[in-house]
Amino acid sequence: ELATYIRQRGEDDCAKAWGVSRRAVASWRFGERYPRPEQAQAIVKETNGAVSMDDIYGAREKASL
C-alpha cells in the first residue's frame, strides 16, 4: 500500500524521488488526496513495482465503500 511505503521510506525522500512537495506526499499517505494517473505511473516505475496502481488507487476504492 502507498501509505505503508511512504511511512517506511519517509515523506522527504519520497517527495524528492517523485518530484512533488512533501505536503503532497503527506496528503497521499493520509488518504486526503491521490496522485494523478501520470504521477502514479511514475511512482510505480520509480519503486520498481514495490508500489502498484492497485496499491495507490485500491485505497480510494476501499474508502468509498
Steps between C-alpha positions, in 0.01 A plus 500: 500500500619850420466630857714217638768558238511873575516439875791256457696710251418839649300790362801714415675225305182411310436865416850539355483173307157574356552870432214625714465695823523336840145621565376312192665181623350551847153547353542175303622321811196604701254436215399865472591502130634258242769543236391592150524203261827620347648547850379155600666343196825678587477371860449141380800533268727669756420237765561216251148375565528498880199732481239400240209689350272287721705605803438863408140496380376193685503707819263748337262221403499361855442845649188550289336176624 
